[in-house]
Amino acid sequence: MRRAERLFQIIQILRRSRAPVTADAIAAELETSKRSVYRDIAALVGQRAPIRGEAGVGYVLEAGYDMPPLMLTPDEIEAAVLGAQWVAGRGDPALATAARDLIAKIAAAVPDNLRPYVLEPATRAPAPWNPAPDGIDMAQTRAWIHAGRKIRLDYRDEKGAVSQRVVWPVTVGYMATTRMLIAWCELRDDFRNFRTDRVVAAEFLDDRHGQRPAVLRARWQRQMEEEWAAYDAAKAAGTAIPHSPG
């Protein structure tokens, strides 16, 4: 790897991490020596990159640092295009359109020598499936997740019974053949998964649920980790269990 590429990759490593990154970790990822990392960090600081930290502690990149737009490697381009292909085939209409627009923007912005990686990628997502229509506006659902607001659902279960729920939306999961709204359910006093094609009606309430979206998401993730740990332990012990978490 050329030094210019290595300097760029160091910025990328620091950019994606919220915690200090040690020289050992950087050297391991870049397959170089710690001494080279120290020299590269010093060079970046000399070029006025806002890197804070010191040897033995770790380094962080201050927020707000901008690099020239779309300085992408071929692998990064193909990763972005593959992900966008998947969303274009499986996302809700708003996300699918955004994914196609993203591919077009990348193609227009990258240098000519990299454009084939966008227009003629070596990877491709599977052909899209045809899910049942969502019973809820997914674009507004995503907006309510970010806003921390509640949604009232009329929901039909697998037996056809309809119940009314007030939920705190956490995230939307994209499964192989369905989309799932993961939410805290006030009726069940627990996290629940709701298939979007089983939503009979939805009312987007102005009421806030009182938790920051990131905090609510962290609660759900902790619960899922605990349930999976219990599931794995039961499975290892040969205990009968009805189904896996989620």
VENWO-V847215 format. One record per run of one state. SS is the DSSP state (2 for helix, 1 for strand, 0 for the rest). FROM is the first residue (numbers start at 0). TO is the last residue. Records with the same first field share a line. If there is no record, write none. Layout:
BEGIN
SS: FROM-TO ; FROM-TO
END
This chain:
BEGIN
0: 0-1 ; 16-19 ; 21-21 ; 30-32 ; 46-49 ; 54-56 ; 61-72 ; 90-91 ; 109-110 ; 119-136 ; 147-147 ; 156-160 ; 174-177 ; 185-188 ; 208-211 ; 237-245
2: 2-15 ; 22-29 ; 33-45 ; 73-89 ; 92-108 ; 111-118 ; 137-146 ; 195-197 ; 212-236
1: 20-20 ; 50-53 ; 57-60 ; 148-155 ; 161-173 ; 178-184 ; 189-194 ; 198-207
END
